[in-house]
Amino acid sequence: MDLITPNIGLIFWQLVIFLIVLFLLAKFAWKPILGSLKEREDSIESALRMADQAKLEMQQLKAGNEKLIAEARMERDKMMQEATQMANQLIEQAKSKATEEGSRMIMQAREAIQNEKQAALTEVKNTAAKLSIDIAERILRRELADSGSQQQLVDSYLKDVKLN
C-alpha cells in the first residue's frame, strides 16, 4: 500500500522540485515563450489587418472594374447608335440620289421623246409638202399640156391680179 499513499517527504521534495522548475521556467523560459506568443499574436493580428486591407482593396478594384465595364458598355452603345445613324444617313442619301437620278432620266427621256416627235412631225410635213408639190406639178403639166389651156390660165391670173 505504499504505492497508493504517498509519503510526506516525497510530497515535500516533489513540491520543492516543482517550485525550482517553476522558478527556472519563470526566470528563463516564460519571458521568451510569452514573447514569442506575443510576437505570434501580433503577426496574426497584422496578417488579419492586411487581409482586411486586401479585402477592401479587392472591393475597390471590383467596383473600379464594374465602373470600367459600365463605361465600356456605354461607349459601345454610343458607337452602335452612331453607326446606326450613319447607316441611316447613307441609306437616305442613296435613296435621295436614286430619286434625283430617276427624275433626271425621266426628264431626259421626255425631252428625247419630244424631240423625236418634233422631228417626225417635221419630216411628215416636209413629205406632205413635197407630195403636194409633186401632185400639183403633175396636175399642172396635164392641164397645161396644150397651149390653149396655158393661155386661158394666164388670162385668169391676170384678171385676178387686176381685181386685187
C-alpha angles and dihedrals in degrees: 000000000000090000095060100047114049121220120247092237090055091050090048094052092044089052091048092048091046091051092047090049089045091050092048092047091047092047099044112011109033096063095051091042092048090043092053090045090050090047090049091048091049092049091049090048090048091048090051091050090048090048090051090047091048089049090052091048090049090051090049091048090048091050089047091049092049089050091050091048091050090049091048090051091049090049090048091050091048091050091048091051091049091048091049091049091049091049091050091049091050091049092049091048091049091049092048092047091048091049092049092047091048092049091048091050091049091051091049091049091050091049091048091049091048091049091048090048091051091047091049092048091048091049092048090049092048091047091047091048092048091048091047091052092047091049092046090048092051092046092049093048091052094044093044097043092113125052094236091062090048091052092048091051092050091050090049092052091048092053090050091050093050092049094052 
